[in-house]
Each structure stands twice: as structure tokens, then as C-alpha cells.
Amino acid sequence: MPHYNKLVRDRIPEIIERDGKRLSTRILDEDEYVSYLNEKLKEELAEYLKCEETKDQIEELADMLEVILALAEVKGVTAQELEAVRRQKADKRGAFNERILLEWVED
């Protein structure tokens, strides 16, 4: 019997049970939740970096976004507030649209 001890999407237990399998789950406290979300973000990034197909990369980006939104929510920030912060930073410092690589700066 495999042991996973990993954060899963909300409907995964339902899907597993529908397949006729037994499982064990528990609800994480907030500190554990944040810790597992951080691990999940690392996991999703690693999966993204391994992908070669654009379709697969997009799925992994969506997974990372889901984790990022959950982390923001834990911090008391909505998706709209997070987007507003992103826009403010982009307005002030720019985004990454121009593909600029800073190679060096001389003092």
C-alpha cells in the first residue's frame, strides 16, 4: 500500500473512492498547509521544467497558479489583490515582455 503524504486537490479523494479504492486523509492546520503548499509549488515547478510539450507546460503553469492562489489566500490576499500587486510592480519596474537579459553593470 503506497503512502503519499502529499497535498492533493480537493476532489482527488472523491475520485479515488469512485474507483473503488480505500484511502486515508486528514485536514492540515495552517502551518502544515503552508508548508505543503510550498512543497507543492516546488513539485509543480520541477514538473514544468521537465515538460517538452507546450500543452504539458501550460498544464503545469496552471497547477502552479492554483498553488500560488492558495498561498495568497492563506496570506489573506484575493486573486484580484494579487493581480493588482503584479500590475503595480509591472507599471513601476516593468514586466518581462521585452526579454531583457542584464549581463553586467559597471560601478
C-alpha positions as CSV (number, residue, x, y, z in Angstrom):
1,M,0.0,0.0,0.0
2,P,1.7,3.3,-1.1
3,H,1.9,6.2,1.3
4,Y,1.8,9.6,-0.3
5,N,1.7,12.3,2.4
6,K,1.2,15.0,-0.1
7,L,-1.2,17.8,-0.6
8,V,-3.9,17.0,-3.3
9,R,-6.6,18.9,-5.0
10,D,-10.0,18.9,-3.2
11,R,-11.7,16.3,-5.4
12,I,-8.9,13.7,-5.5
13,P,-10.3,11.7,-2.5
14,E,-13.7,11.6,-4.2
15,I,-12.2,10.4,-7.5
16,I,-10.1,7.7,-5.7
17,E,-13.2,6.4,-3.8
18,R,-15.2,6.4,-7.0
19,D,-12.6,4.0,-8.4
20,G,-13.5,1.6,-5.5
21,K,-10.3,2.3,-3.5
22,R,-9.9,3.0,0.2
23,L,-7.8,5.9,1.4
24,S,-6.9,7.9,4.4
25,T,-6.9,11.7,4.6
26,R,-6.6,14.4,7.2
27,I,-7.1,18.2,7.3
28,L,-3.9,20.2,7.7
29,D,-3.5,23.0,10.2
30,E,-2.5,26.4,8.7
31,D,1.3,26.0,9.3
32,E,1.3,22.5,7.8
33,Y,-0.9,23.7,4.9
34,V,1.6,26.5,4.0
35,S,4.5,24.1,4.3
36,Y,2.8,21.6,2.0
37,L,1.8,24.3,-0.4
38,N,5.4,25.4,-0.6
39,E,6.4,21.8,-1.3
40,K,3.7,21.5,-3.9
41,L,4.9,24.6,-5.7
42,K,8.4,23.2,-5.9
43,E,6.9,19.9,-7.2
44,E,4.9,21.7,-9.9
45,L,7.9,23.8,-10.9
46,A,10.0,20.6,-11.3
47,E,7.3,19.0,-13.4
48,Y,7.1,22.1,-15.6
49,L,10.8,22.2,-16.1
50,K,10.7,18.5,-17.3
51,C,7.9,19.1,-19.8
52,E,8.8,19.3,-23.5
53,E,5.4,19.8,-25.0
54,T,3.7,23.2,-24.8
55,K,0.4,21.7,-23.8
56,D,2.0,19.9,-20.8
57,Q,3.8,23.1,-19.9
58,I,0.6,25.0,-19.8
59,E,-1.0,22.4,-17.5
60,E,1.9,22.7,-15.1
61,L,1.7,26.5,-15.2
62,A,-2.0,26.2,-14.3
63,D,-1.1,23.9,-11.4
64,M,1.5,26.4,-10.2
65,L,-1.1,29.2,-10.4
66,E,-3.5,27.2,-8.4
67,V,-0.9,26.8,-5.6
68,I,0.1,30.4,-5.8
69,L,-3.6,31.5,-5.4
70,A,-3.9,29.1,-2.4
71,L,-0.8,30.6,-0.8
72,A,-2.1,34.1,-1.4
73,E,-5.5,33.2,0.1
74,V,-3.7,31.9,3.3
75,K,-2.0,35.3,3.5
76,G,-5.4,37.0,3.3
77,V,-5.0,38.2,-0.3
78,T,-7.5,37.6,-3.1
79,A,-6.6,36.7,-6.7
80,Q,-7.7,40.3,-7.6
81,E,-5.4,41.8,-5.0
82,L,-2.5,39.7,-6.1
83,E,-3.1,40.7,-9.7
84,A,-3.2,44.4,-8.6
85,V,0.2,44.0,-6.9
86,R,1.6,42.3,-10.0
87,R,0.3,45.2,-12.2
88,Q,1.7,47.8,-9.8
89,K,5.1,46.1,-10.0
90,A,4.9,45.9,-13.8
91,D,4.0,49.5,-14.0
92,K,6.8,50.6,-11.7
93,R,9.6,48.2,-12.8
94,G,8.3,46.6,-16.0
95,A,7.3,43.1,-16.8
96,F,9.4,40.5,-18.7
97,N,7.9,41.2,-22.1
98,E,11.0,42.7,-23.7
99,R,13.2,39.7,-22.9
100,I,16.0,41.8,-21.5
101,L,19.0,40.0,-20.1
102,L,21.1,42.1,-17.8
103,E,24.7,41.0,-18.4
104,W,26.7,43.4,-16.2
105,V,26.8,46.8,-14.5
106,E,29.9,48.9,-14.0
107,D,30.3,50.9,-10.8
